Amino acid sequence: MANKEAIAYIGTYTKVESEGIYRLHIDKKTGEITQNKLAGKMDNPTYLKLTDDQKYLYSVAKDGENGGVAAFAIKEDGSLDYLNQEVQAGNPPCYVDASKDGAFVVSANYHLGTIVAYPTEKNGALKAPSSSVQHIGTGPNKERQEKAHAHFAGFTPDEKFVITCDLGTDYVTTYALNDGVLEKVSDLKVKGGSGPRNLVFHPNDKIAYIMTEMAADVVVAAYDEATGALTEIQSIASLPADFSGENKGSAIHISNDGRFLYVSNRGQDAVVTFAIDAAGKLSLAATTPVEGVGPRDFDLDPSGEILLVSNENTNNVTVFGVNKETGALTLLQKDIHVPEPVCVKFINE
């Protein structure tokens, strides 16, 4: 019997009101939040990653003047049991991913321009970093691209490689992770000044979709699983040609059936829906206001029935129903208070 509720963890900034990571229970039919409470305390857990077995959660961590990654065990009641953290001098990273078996965690650090790999213990705790790569370079936007700004580091679906997006250099780089050591194997240069921010793979594992922050374009790239190389096959705007306001592209997610791609824009304050054709290329389908300001992230629940948006600037999350045949979003709830929300991660059903 299908679950009537979806459960999500929300990563946040803790600059004002928030105390860490929150856990929401959502009625999938009505969008009503049936539980909304703090799951684990942490300073600035802005991005989260749950392991495939749902036993552990990794988060960005800030500890005084140090930054890194923290590990939590997920308890039966959904609360988080702090295990440990690995932090180094400097600002915390902005993205965290974990391998399917949980053996490695990787992070991307916007401020430092670094990619770091962490082995893990059998109990989910983090070990000291086994590898760190420093990105170097600039882009044509002198204000935002004055140096490297690594924004994404994630495992490929086959887990042969780690792919990174660097907003500062306009490069999407593929690394092999051999015995815990990151080794560069391929680069994709996207349009100068576009600022690649985030990436998601099609369920067929052959196509990657890259969201750019400054251009708010989506780059479609073919993935060569033998070499790890990405080859651009399309670039499509998520904003209308006559949009003149300030905007930052943010999150990107795909439906489980691979028929629809969704991205969020901060400034336009909308989720944009694309239809995906048989070749993996995109066509614009709809633009849906998020009923908030600053949609930093969103996620589709595992059933694909609801989409939850975190609106950082208005301290609210918005729940949409998803038409799985058309990809259309229907507003269910909009005035749900979560302090300083950034990241949305649903648990598996």
Disulfide bonds with the S-S distance in Angstrom:
none
